[in-house]
Amino acid sequence: MDLAFFIARRTARPAPGEKPGVMERIAVVSVALSVGVMILSLAVMMGFKREVTRKITGFAAHATLTDIRSVQALDSEPVRRSEPLERMIRSTQGFVAMTPYAVRGGIVRTGDAVEGVVLKGVDASYDWSSFGEWLAEGALPRVGDSVRTKEILLSRNLAQRLMLGVGDRVEMLFVQQGRMPRRDRFKVAGLYVSGMDEMDNSVVMTDLRNVQRLSDWSPEQITGYEIWTGDAAASGDFARRLDRKLFLDESGVADNLTVRSVEDQYPNIFDWLKAHDVNAAVIIVIMLTVAFFNMTSALLILVLERTRMIGLLKSLGMRNGPLRRVFLFRAAFIALRGMAWGNGIGLALCLLQQWTGIVKLDAEGYLLSEVPVALGWWWLLLNAGVLAVIVALLLIPASVVSMIKPHEAIRYE
């Protein structure tokens, strides 16, 4: 066994009836609070990124292929479905799945209220997993059946404002410049709650053929394709690769087509999420600084308390290097004790929020109705990093051991 570690372990045990020093307890509490706050900060930051990204991609996929004239336009220019175009999309690196869709801006009108919405049509290839998770009442609308249905899925918030329920019929009005307004009636199949009020208040889902009929489009005409990649973080690279492929195509099937990643479609939301990285970094630096200064004070107190022991060990031939390691081991023991408490507190609070959602948010300002938390592999890296940084920084105050002279230390009272 390493001699420095053996001495550190023996001196770390308080004598019978003796309590740990005040500075040592302060250092433990400081490290515990610092680690707990860092775990909470990173868990919330990761949770925001994961949940907001997951919910946005539930509405808009990872990337979207449309006519370039449809960008930022409510009424879109149609894209013609073709096998060469779909083959080009599938052959792009990072592709996982795609589905055609069509959108049309409209107005939902009842006897009590009027609301502007976006009617989004999808076919049988659409992945309903997100909306299935958010489904609050009723059922998902039937799409892609041999017989076209006129069922819709809208949010519970929107239904409450319009005073609608599952099974009710509702009239929608569609206005297009230069044409007479069109009316149609739909049946409410179900209500969903995603927690993102901005999207809930506008998106209404239905069969693709309903939107095509309202837009006077043929079965081959759609607004575009929603495309899923392996990961939302890779959607930007995928969109650039596919967009370049469309631009260089000379067959004519890709004329006026463009691809945008989900980050390009919602830049404000993703810039807001990136700002959380800065906030988390600032919190981590502040907490590490507080823990370091308290650990430094505790280490210096430990050195002063063991001055005679240091002088005796030096007189017996122990060098400054092993002596410094003795007190670095002592500091590491204190840090580990504080980290154990900090992890217990931080993880307990994270799990409490994850299971109960006790801390709520204003969905209008924060996009989510409750504080999200996400725990993962970063938790182990955080603990290893905190311990390594604290011990590395303590090399400087630990050098005070080399300044102690044996003949003076032995007489030290």
Contacts in CASP RR format, 6 or more apart in sequence:
PFRMAT RR
TARGET T0000
AUTHOR 0000-0000-0000
METHOD contacts of the structure
MODEL  1
MDLAFFIARRTARPAPGEKPGVMERIAVVSVALSVGVMILSLAVMMGFKR
EVTRKITGFAAHATLTDIRSVQALDSEPVRRSEPLERMIRSTQGFVAMTP
YAVRGGIVRTGDAVEGVVLKGVDASYDWSSFGEWLAEGALPRVGDSVRTK
EILLSRNLAQRLMLGVGDRVEMLFVQQGRMPRRDRFKVAGLYVSGMDEMD
NSVVMTDLRNVQRLSDWSPEQITGYEIWTGDAAASGDFARRLDRKLFLDE
SGVADNLTVRSVEDQYPNIFDWLKAHDVNAAVIIVIMLTVAFFNMTSALL
ILVLERTRMIGLLKSLGMRNGPLRRVFLFRAAFIALRGMAWGNGIGLALC
LLQQWTGIVKLDAEGYLLSEVPVALGWWWLLLNAGVLAVIVALLLIPASV
VSMIKPHEAIRYE
2 325 0 8 1.000
3 318 0 8 1.000
3 322 0 8 1.000
4 322 0 8 1.000
4 323 0 8 1.000
4 325 0 8 1.000
4 326 0 8 1.000
4 329 0 8 1.000
5 325 0 8 1.000
5 329 0 8 1.000
7 313 0 8 1.000
7 326 0 8 1.000
8 325 0 8 1.000
8 326 0 8 1.000
8 327 0 8 1.000
8 329 0 8 1.000
8 330 0 8 1.000
8 333 0 8 1.000
9 329 0 8 1.000
9 333 0 8 1.000
11 306 0 8 1.000
11 309 0 8 1.000
11 326 0 8 1.000
11 330 0 8 1.000
12 330 0 8 1.000
12 333 0 8 1.000
14 20 0 8 1.000
21 301 0 8 1.000
23 297 0 8 1.000
23 298 0 8 1.000
23 301 0 8 1.000
24 298 0 8 1.000
24 301 0 8 1.000
24 302 0 8 1.000
24 334 0 8 1.000
26 294 0 8 1.000
26 297 0 8 1.000
26 298 0 8 1.000
27 294 0 8 1.000
27 295 0 8 1.000
27 297 0 8 1.000
27 298 0 8 1.000
27 334 0 8 1.000
27 335 0 8 1.000
27 338 0 8 1.000
28 334 0 8 1.000
28 337 0 8 1.000
28 338 0 8 1.000
28 341 0 8 1.000
29 338 0 8 1.000
29 341 0 8 1.000
30 290 0 8 1.000
30 291 0 8 1.000
30 294 0 8 1.000
30 295 0 8 1.000
31 291 0 8 1.000
31 294 0 8 1.000
31 295 0 8 1.000
31 334 0 8 1.000
31 335 0 8 1.000
31 337 0 8 1.000
31 338 0 8 1.000
31 339 0 8 1.000
31 341 0 8 1.000
31 342 0 8 1.000
31 386 0 8 1.000
31 390 0 8 1.000
32 338 0 8 1.000
32 339 0 8 1.000
32 341 0 8 1.000
32 342 0 8 1.000
32 345 0 8 1.000
33 287 0 8 1.000
33 290 0 8 1.000
33 342 0 8 1.000
34 287 0 8 1.000
34 288 0 8 1.000
34 290 0 8 1.000
34 291 0 8 1.000
34 386 0 8 1.000
35 287 0 8 1.000
35 291 0 8 1.000
35 338 0 8 1.000
35 339 0 8 1.000
35 341 0 8 1.000
35 342 0 8 1.000
35 343 0 8 1.000
35 346 0 8 1.000
35 382 0 8 1.000
35 383 0 8 1.000
35 386 0 8 1.000
36 342 0 8 1.000
36 343 0 8 1.000
36 344 0 8 1.000
36 345 0 8 1.000
36 346 0 8 1.000
36 349 0 8 1.000
37 283 0 8 1.000
37 287 0 8 1.000
38 283 0 8 1.000
38 284 0 8 1.000
38 287 0 8 1.000
38 382 0 8 1.000
38 386 0 8 1.000
39 342 0 8 1.000
39 343 0 8 1.000
39 346 0 8 1.000
39 347 0 8 1.000
39 350 0 8 1.000
39 379 0 8 1.000
39 382 0 8 1.000
40 346 0 8 1.000
40 349 0 8 1.000
40 350 0 8 1.000
41 279 0 8 1.000
41 280 0 8 1.000
41 283 0 8 1.000
41 284 0 8 1.000
42 280 0 8 1.000
42 284 0 8 1.000
42 378 0 8 1.000
42 379 0 8 1.000
42 382 0 8 1.000
43 346 0 8 1.000
43 350 0 8 1.000
43 373 0 8 1.000
43 374 0 8 1.000
43 375 0 8 1.000
44 371 0 8 1.000
44 372 0 8 1.000
44 373 0 8 1.000
45 276 0 8 1.000
45 277 0 8 1.000
45 279 0 8 1.000
45 280 0 8 1.000
46 373 0 8 1.000
46 374 0 8 1.000
46 375 0 8 1.000
46 376 0 8 1.000
46 378 0 8 1.000
47 372 0 8 1.000
47 373 0 8 1.000
47 374 0 8 1.000
48 273 0 8 1.000
48 276 0 8 1.000
48 368 0 8 1.000
48 372 0 8 1.000
49 273 0 8 1.000
49 276 0 8 1.000
49 374 0 8 1.000
50 372 0 8 1.000
50 374 0 8 1.000
51 368 0 8 1.000
51 372 0 8 1.000
51 374 0 8 1.000
52 196 0 8 1.000
52 269 0 8 1.000
52 273 0 8 1.000
52 367 0 8 1.000
52 368 0 8 1.000
53 232 0 8 1.000
53 262 0 8 1.000
53 273 0 8 1.000
54 130 0 8 1.000
54 232 0 8 1.000
55 130 0 8 1.000
55 194 0 8 1.000
55 195 0 8 1.000
55 196 0 8 1.000
55 199 0 8 1.000
55 367 0 8 1.000
55 368 0 8 1.000
56 196 0 8 1.000
56 199 0 8 1.000
56 262 0 8 1.000
56 266 0 8 1.000
56 269 0 8 1.000
57 130 0 8 1.000
57 228 0 8 1.000
57 232 0 8 1.000
57 262 0 8 1.000
58 130 0 8 1.000
58 131 0 8 1.000
59 130 0 8 1.000
59 194 0 8 1.000
59 196 0 8 1.000
59 199 0 8 1.000
59 203 0 8 1.000
60 226 0 8 1.000
60 262 0 8 1.000
60 265 0 8 1.000
60 266 0 8 1.000
61 99 0 8 1.000
61 226 0 8 1.000
61 227 0 8 1.000
61 228 0 8 1.000
61 262 0 8 1.000
62 227 0 8 1.000
62 228 0 8 1.000
62 229 0 8 1.000
62 230 0 8 1.000
62 231 0 8 1.000
62 232 0 8 1.000
62 234 0 8 1.000
62 235 0 8 1.000
62 238 0 8 1.000
62 261 0 8 1.000
62 262 0 8 1.000
63 226 0 8 1.000
63 227 0 8 1.000
63 229 0 8 1.000
63 235 0 8 1.000
63 236 0 8 1.000
63 238 0 8 1.000
63 239 0 8 1.000
63 242 0 8 1.000
63 259 0 8 1.000
63 260 0 8 1.000
63 261 0 8 1.000
63 262 0 8 1.000
64 224 0 8 1.000
64 225 0 8 1.000
64 226 0 8 1.000
64 227 0 8 1.000
64 259 0 8 1.000
64 260 0 8 1.000
64 262 0 8 1.000
64 265 0 8 1.000
65 79 0 8 1.000
65 89 0 8 1.000
65 224 0 8 1.000
65 225 0 8 1.000
65 227 0 8 1.000
65 242 0 8 1.000
65 246 0 8 1.000
65 257 0 8 1.000
65 258 0 8 1.000
65 259 0 8 1.000
66 76 0 8 1.000
66 77 0 8 1.000
66 79 0 8 1.000
66 223 0 8 1.000
66 224 0 8 1.000
66 257 0 8 1.000
66 258 0 8 1.000
66 260 0 8 1.000
67 76 0 8 1.000
67 77 0 8 1.000
67 78 0 8 1.000
67 79 0 8 1.000
67 224 0 8 1.000
67 256 0 8 1.000
67 257 0 8 1.000
67 258 0 8 1.000
68 256 0 8 1.000
68 257 0 8 1.000
68 258 0 8 1.000
69 76 0 8 1.000
69 77 0 8 1.000
69 256 0 8 1.000
70 76 0 8 1.000
70 77 0 8 1.000
70 223 0 8 1.000
70 224 0 8 1.000
71 258 0 8 1.000
71 260 0 8 1.000
74 103 0 8 1.000
74 105 0 8 1.000
74 118 0 8 1.000
75 104 0 8 1.000
75 105 0 8 1.000
75 176 0 8 1.000
75 215 0 8 1.000
76 102 0 8 1.000
76 103 0 8 1.000
76 223 0 8 1.000
76 224 0 8 1.000
77 256 0 8 1.000
78 215 0 8 1.000
78 217 0 8 1.000
78 221 0 8 1.000
78 222 0 8 1.000
78 223 0 8 1.000
79 221 0 8 1.000
79 222 0 8 1.000
79 223 0 8 1.000
79 224 0 8 1.000
79 225 0 8 1.000
79 257 0 8 1.000
80 220 0 8 1.000
80 221 0 8 1.000
80 253 0 8 1.000
81 100 0 8 1.000
81 220 0 8 1.000
81 221 0 8 1.000
81 222 0 8 1.000
82 220 0 8 1.000
82 253 0 8 1.000
84 251 0 8 1.000
84 253 0 8 1.000
85 253 0 8 1.000
85 254 0 8 1.000
85 257 0 8 1.000
86 98 0 8 1.000
86 225 0 8 1.000
88 242 0 8 1.000
88 245 0 8 1.000
88 246 0 8 1.000
88 249 0 8 1.000
88 253 0 8 1.000
88 254 0 8 1.000
89 95 0 8 1.000
89 98 0 8 1.000
89 225 0 8 1.000
89 227 0 8 1.000
89 242 0 8 1.000
90 98 0 8 1.000
92 238 0 8 1.000
92 241 0 8 1.000
92 242 0 8 1.000
92 245 0 8 1.000
93 238 0 8 1.000
93 241 0 8 1.000
94 229 0 8 1.000
94 230 0 8 1.000
94 234 0 8 1.000
94 238 0 8 1.000
95 227 0 8 1.000
95 229 0 8 1.000
95 238 0 8 1.000
96 228 0 8 1.000
96 229 0 8 1.000
96 230 0 8 1.000
97 127 0 8 1.000
97 227 0 8 1.000
97 228 0 8 1.000
98 225 0 8 1.000
98 226 0 8 1.000
98 227 0 8 1.000
98 228 0 8 1.000
99 122 0 8 1.000
99 123 0 8 1.000
99 125 0 8 1.000
99 126 0 8 1.000
99 127 0 8 1.000
99 225 0 8 1.000
99 226 0 8 1.000
100 122 0 8 1.000
100 123 0 8 1.000
100 125 0 8 1.000
100 208 0 8 1.000
100 222 0 8 1.000
100 224 0 8 1.000
100 225 0 8 1.000
100 226 0 8 1.000
101 120 0 8 1.000
101 121 0 8 1.000
101 122 0 8 1.000
101 126 0 8 1.000
101 208 0 8 1.000
101 222 0 8 1.000
101 223 0 8 1.000
101 224 0 8 1.000
101 225 0 8 1.000
101 226 0 8 1.000
102 120 0 8 1.000
102 121 0 8 1.000
102 208 0 8 1.000
102 211 0 8 1.000
102 212 0 8 1.000
102 215 0 8 1.000
102 217 0 8 1.000
102 221 0 8 1.000
102 222 0 8 1.000
102 223 0 8 1.000
102 224 0 8 1.000
103 118 0 8 1.000
103 119 0 8 1.000
103 120 0 8 1.000
103 121 0 8 1.000
103 211 0 8 1.000
103 223 0 8 1.000
104 118 0 8 1.000
104 119 0 8 1.000
104 174 0 8 1.000
104 211 0 8 1.000
104 214 0 8 1.000
104 215 0 8 1.000
105 116 0 8 1.000
105 117 0 8 1.000
105 118 0 8 1.000
105 119 0 8 1.000
105 174 0 8 1.000
106 116 0 8 1.000
106 117 0 8 1.000
106 118 0 8 1.000
106 119 0 8 1.000
106 172 0 8 1.000
106 173 0 8 1.000
106 174 0 8 1.000
106 175 0 8 1.000
107 114 0 8 1.000
107 115 0 8 1.000
107 116 0 8 1.000
107 117 0 8 1.000
107 172 0 8 1.000
107 173 0 8 1.000
107 174 0 8 1.000
107 175 0 8 1.000
108 114 0 8 1.000
108 115 0 8 1.000
108 116 0 8 1.000
108 117 0 8 1.000
108 154 0 8 1.000
108 158 0 8 1.000
108 162 0 8 1.000
108 170 0 8 1.000
108 171 0 8 1.000
108 172 0 8 1.000
108 204 0 8 1.000
109 170 0 8 1.000
109 171 0 8 1.000
109 172 0 8 1.000
109 173 0 8 1.000
110 162 0 8 1.000
110 163 0 8 1.000
110 164 0 8 1.000
110 170 0 8 1.000
110 171 0 8 1.000
112 162 0 8 1.000
112 163 0 8 1.000
113 161 0 8 1.000
113 162 0 8 1.000
113 163 0 8 1.000
115 158 0 8 1.000
115 161 0 8 1.000
115 162 0 8 1.000
115 201 0 8 1.000
116 202 0 8 1.000
117 154 0 8 1.000
117 158 0 8 1.000
117 172 0 8 1.000
117 202 0 8 1.000
117 203 0 8 1.000
117 204 0 8 1.000
118 202 0 8 1.000
118 203 0 8 1.000
118 204 0 8 1.000
119 152 0 8 1.000
119 172 0 8 1.000
119 174 0 8 1.000
119 204 0 8 1.000
119 206 0 8 1.000
119 210 0 8 1.000
119 211 0 8 1.000
119 214 0 8 1.000
120 203 0 8 1.000
120 204 0 8 1.000
120 205 0 8 1.000
120 206 0 8 1.000
120 211 0 8 1.000
121 143 0 8 1.000
121 205 0 8 1.000
121 206 0 8 1.000
121 207 0 8 1.000
121 208 0 8 1.000
121 210 0 8 1.000
121 211 0 8 1.000
122 143 0 8 1.000
122 205 0 8 1.000
122 207 0 8 1.000
122 208 0 8 1.000
123 143 0 8 1.000
123 144 0 8 1.000
123 207 0 8 1.000
123 208 0 8 1.000
124 143 0 8 1.000
124 144 0 8 1.000
124 145 0 8 1.000
126 143 0 8 1.000
127 228 0 8 1.000
128 140 0 8 1.000
130 194 0 8 1.000
131 140 0 8 1.000
131 153 0 8 1.000
131 192 0 8 1.000
131 205 0 8 1.000
132 140 0 8 1.000
132 192 0 8 1.000
134 192 0 8 1.000
134 193 0 8 1.000
134 194 0 8 1.000
134 195 0 8 1.000
135 190 0 8 1.000
135 191 0 8 1.000
135 192 0 8 1.000
136 156 0 8 1.000
136 190 0 8 1.000
136 191 0 8 1.000
136 192 0 8 1.000
136 193 0 8 1.000
137 156 0 8 1.000
137 165 0 8 1.000
137 166 0 8 1.000
137 190 0 8 1.000
137 191 0 8 1.000
138 166 0 8 1.000
138 189 0 8 1.000
138 190 0 8 1.000
138 191 0 8 1.000
139 189 0 8 1.000
139 190 0 8 1.000
140 153 0 8 1.000
140 189 0 8 1.000
140 190 0 8 1.000
141 149 0 8 1.000
141 151 0 8 1.000
141 152 0 8 1.000
141 153 0 8 1.000
141 189 0 8 1.000
141 190 0 8 1.000
141 205 0 8 1.000
141 206 0 8 1.000
141 207 0 8 1.000
142 149 0 8 1.000
142 151 0 8 1.000
142 189 0 8 1.000
142 207 0 8 1.000
143 149 0 8 1.000
143 206 0 8 1.000
143 207 0 8 1.000
143 208 0 8 1.000
144 207 0 8 1.000
144 208 0 8 1.000
144 209 0 8 1.000
148 207 0 8 1.000
148 209 0 8 1.000
148 210 0 8 1.000
149 207 0 8 1.000
150 184 0 8 1.000
150 185 0 8 1.000
150 186 0 8 1.000
150 187 0 8 1.000
150 206 0 8 1.000
150 207 0 8 1.000
150 210 0 8 1.000
151 186 0 8 1.000
151 187 0 8 1.000
151 188 0 8 1.000
151 189 0 8 1.000
151 206 0 8 1.000
151 207 0 8 1.000
152 170 0 8 1.000
152 186 0 8 1.000
152 187 0 8 1.000
152 188 0 8 1.000
152 189 0 8 1.000
152 204 0 8 1.000
152 205 0 8 1.000
152 206 0 8 1.000
153 188 0 8 1.000
153 189 0 8 1.000
153 190 0 8 1.000
153 191 0 8 1.000
153 192 0 8 1.000
153 204 0 8 1.000
153 205 0 8 1.000
153 206 0 8 1.000
154 164 0 8 1.000
154 188 0 8 1.000
154 190 0 8 1.000
154 191 0 8 1.000
154 192 0 8 1.000
154 203 0 8 1.000
154 204 0 8 1.000
154 205 0 8 1.000
155 191 0 8 1.000
155 192 0 8 1.000
155 193 0 8 1.000
155 194 0 8 1.000
155 200 0 8 1.000
155 201 0 8 1.000
155 203 0 8 1.000
156 191 0 8 1.000
156 192 0 8 1.000
156 193 0 8 1.000
156 200 0 8 1.000
157 193 0 8 1.000
157 197 0 8 1.000
157 200 0 8 1.000
157 201 0 8 1.000
158 200 0 8 1.000
158 201 0 8 1.000
158 202 0 8 1.000
158 204 0 8 1.000
159 165 0 8 1.000
159 188 0 8 1.000
159 191 0 8 1.000
162 170 0 8 1.000
164 170 0 8 1.000
164 188 0 8 1.000
165 188 0 8 1.000
165 191 0 8 1.000
166 188 0 8 1.000
166 189 0 8 1.000
166 190 0 8 1.000
166 191 0 8 1.000
167 187 0 8 1.000
167 188 0 8 1.000
167 189 0 8 1.000
167 190 0 8 1.000
168 187 0 8 1.000
168 188 0 8 1.000
169 185 0 8 1.000
169 186 0 8 1.000
169 187 0 8 1.000
169 188 0 8 1.000
170 185 0 8 1.000
170 186 0 8 1.000
170 187 0 8 1.000
170 188 0 8 1.000
171 183 0 8 1.000
171 184 0 8 1.000
171 185 0 8 1.000
172 183 0 8 1.000
172 184 0 8 1.000
172 185 0 8 1.000
172 186 0 8 1.000
173 181 0 8 1.000
173 182 0 8 1.000
173 183 0 8 1.000
174 181 0 8 1.000
174 182 0 8 1.000
174 183 0 8 1.000
174 184 0 8 1.000
174 214 0 8 1.000
175 181 0 8 1.000
176 182 0 8 1.000
182 214 0 8 1.000
184 210 0 8 1.000
184 214 0 8 1.000
186 206 0 8 1.000
186 210 0 8 1.000
192 200 0 8 1.000
193 200 0 8 1.000
194 200 0 8 1.000
195 363 0 8 1.000
195 367 0 8 1.000
195 368 0 8 1.000
195 369 0 8 1.000
196 363 0 8 1.000
196 367 0 8 1.000
196 368 0 8 1.000
197 363 0 8 1.000
197 364 0 8 1.000
197 367 0 8 1.000
198 364 0 8 1.000
198 367 0 8 1.000
208 222 0 8 1.000
209 219 0 8 1.000
211 217 0 8 1.000
211 223 0 8 1.000
212 218 0 8 1.000
212 219 0 8 1.000
212 221 0 8 1.000
212 222 0 8 1.000
215 221 0 8 1.000
227 238 0 8 1.000
227 242 0 8 1.000
227 259 0 8 1.000
229 235 0 8 1.000
229 238 0 8 1.000
232 262 0 8 1.000
235 261 0 8 1.000
235 262 0 8 1.000
235 263 0 8 1.000
236 261 0 8 1.000
236 263 0 8 1.000
236 264 0 8 1.000
238 261 0 8 1.000
239 259 0 8 1.000
239 260 0 8 1.000
239 261 0 8 1.000
239 264 0 8 1.000
242 259 0 8 1.000
243 258 0 8 1.000
243 259 0 8 1.000
245 254 0 8 1.000
246 254 0 8 1.000
246 257 0 8 1.000
246 258 0 8 1.000
246 259 0 8 1.000
247 254 0 8 1.000
262 270 0 8 1.000
263 270 0 8 1.000
269 367 0 8 1.000
288 386 0 8 1.000
288 389 0 8 1.000
288 390 0 8 1.000
291 335 0 8 1.000
291 386 0 8 1.000
291 390 0 8 1.000
292 389 0 8 1.000
292 390 0 8 1.000
292 393 0 8 1.000
292 394 0 8 1.000
295 331 0 8 1.000
295 334 0 8 1.000
295 335 0 8 1.000
295 390 0 8 1.000
295 394 0 8 1.000
296 393 0 8 1.000
296 394 0 8 1.000
296 397 0 8 1.000
298 331 0 8 1.000
298 334 0 8 1.000
299 327 0 8 1.000
299 330 0 8 1.000
299 331 0 8 1.000
299 394 0 8 1.000
299 397 0 8 1.000
299 398 0 8 1.000
300 397 0 8 1.000
300 400 0 8 1.000
302 327 0 8 1.000
302 330 0 8 1.000
302 331 0 8 1.000
303 310 0 8 1.000
303 327 0 8 1.000
303 398 0 8 1.000
303 400 0 8 1.000
303 401 0 8 1.000
303 404 0 8 1.000
306 327 0 8 1.000
307 404 0 8 1.000
307 409 0 8 1.000
307 412 0 8 1.000
308 409 0 8 1.000
308 410 0 8 1.000
308 412 0 8 1.000
310 323 0 8 1.000
310 401 0 8 1.000
310 404 0 8 1.000
310 409 0 8 1.000
311 404 0 8 1.000
311 405 0 8 1.000
311 406 0 8 1.000
311 409 0 8 1.000
311 410 0 8 1.000
312 406 0 8 1.000
312 409 0 8 1.000
312 410 0 8 1.000
313 323 0 8 1.000
314 323 0 8 1.000
314 404 0 8 1.000
314 406 0 8 1.000
314 409 0 8 1.000
315 406 0 8 1.000
315 407 0 8 1.000
315 410 0 8 1.000
320 401 0 8 1.000
320 402 0 8 1.000
321 401 0 8 1.000
321 402 0 8 1.000
323 401 0 8 1.000
323 402 0 8 1.000
324 395 0 8 1.000
324 398 0 8 1.000
324 399 0 8 1.000
324 401 0 8 1.000
324 402 0 8 1.000
327 398 0 8 1.000
327 401 0 8 1.000
328 391 0 8 1.000
328 394 0 8 1.000
328 395 0 8 1.000
328 398 0 8 1.000
331 390 0 8 1.000
331 391 0 8 1.000
331 394 0 8 1.000
331 398 0 8 1.000
332 387 0 8 1.000
332 391 0 8 1.000
335 386 0 8 1.000
335 387 0 8 1.000
335 390 0 8 1.000
335 391 0 8 1.000
336 387 0 8 1.000
339 383 0 8 1.000
339 386 0 8 1.000
339 387 0 8 1.000
343 383 0 8 1.000
347 375 0 8 1.000
347 379 0 8 1.000
350 373 0 8 1.000
350 375 0 8 1.000
352 358 0 8 1.000
353 359 0 8 1.000
353 370 0 8 1.000
353 371 0 8 1.000
353 373 0 8 1.000
354 373 0 8 1.000
354 375 0 8 1.000
357 370 0 8 1.000
357 371 0 8 1.000
359 370 0 8 1.000
359 371 0 8 1.000
360 369 0 8 1.000
360 370 0 8 1.000
360 371 0 8 1.000
361 368 0 8 1.000
361 369 0 8 1.000
361 370 0 8 1.000
361 371 0 8 1.000
363 369 0 8 1.000
END
